[in-house]
């Protein structure tokens, strides 16, 4: 795992293997939120500097010869951190029942895995990427760790040749296994793309939208969320089991946001009154989506009914919101009709003429 979540292709590999009955646990060197985060049912072991320090004396006493030999390697190659973490992870691996160690990336991940494999006597393999071949931060440790690996996985013939030539690895120890690049499932051409734009705050109603999508249990609905903020919407999606149906876009400028307006099938904005009394006015994103001839679903909240003729539901009404999303998802003609009418509404009352009214106050 790397900073900012699991890389997308690695996440997909783990998901495929787990769906085919492989038992996999993740051992991370760093742990930070990112686009692809492990769902709650994935066993994951995170680094702990305190625990790593506490286990050193027990490890030394349990097998002093092996411990001191590995420690000497760590001192010689500058991998003390990896060694210390490995002594910590080795106990977790033994308790979990690990029978094989696979490292994704032949840098500090492989070095830590090497020490775990040496301590536990387990087989180890590694997937090597271009960075580790061309700009590895620790060539001396890399040579030691690669020599221990039963198989070295590469994802191109080009890299296979480089590994064999640069590191002297016999051809029978190099496996060419292509990376997973198929993301067609959740976002296939026939998917219904639901867009929501707004800061991650209670009044925006992200929880209501996710709950409605969860209730529908439809594999053809994909949610695009644009925004960031104090509310942990990513955790909400994971806890509801929607991590494969929700795409977090982050903060976007006008150009990329316009592209999403054009690409989505509907905009859903389930605004509500927050627990501290915070409310919306008329969210600008509703106007923006309507101006691009998109149907919108929102709530009877604040000034929104002054803009949106249909479709409106009550605040916090998950069932009604789910029904509204399903209705639009199943009726392309209705989406087109509402979109055309919405564009007319913006031209009539929420466009240049409104600004010129403001200008009239200045004269």
Secondary structure by P-SEA (a helix, b strand, c coil): cccccccaaaaaaaaaaaaabbbbbbbbcbbbbccccccccbbbbbbbaaaaaaaaaaaaaacaaaaaaaaaaaaaaccaaaaaaaaaaaaaaaaacccbbbbccccaaaaaaaaaaaaabbbbbbbbccccccccccaaaaaaaaaaccbbbbccaaaaaaaaacccccccccccccccccccccccccbbbbbbbccccccccaaaaaaaaaaaccccbbbbbbbccccaaaaaaaaacccccccccccccaaaaaaaaaaccbbbbbcccccccccccccaaaaaaaaabbbbbbcccccccccccccccccccaaaaaaaaaaaaacaaaaaaaaaaaaaaaaccccaaaaaaaaaaac
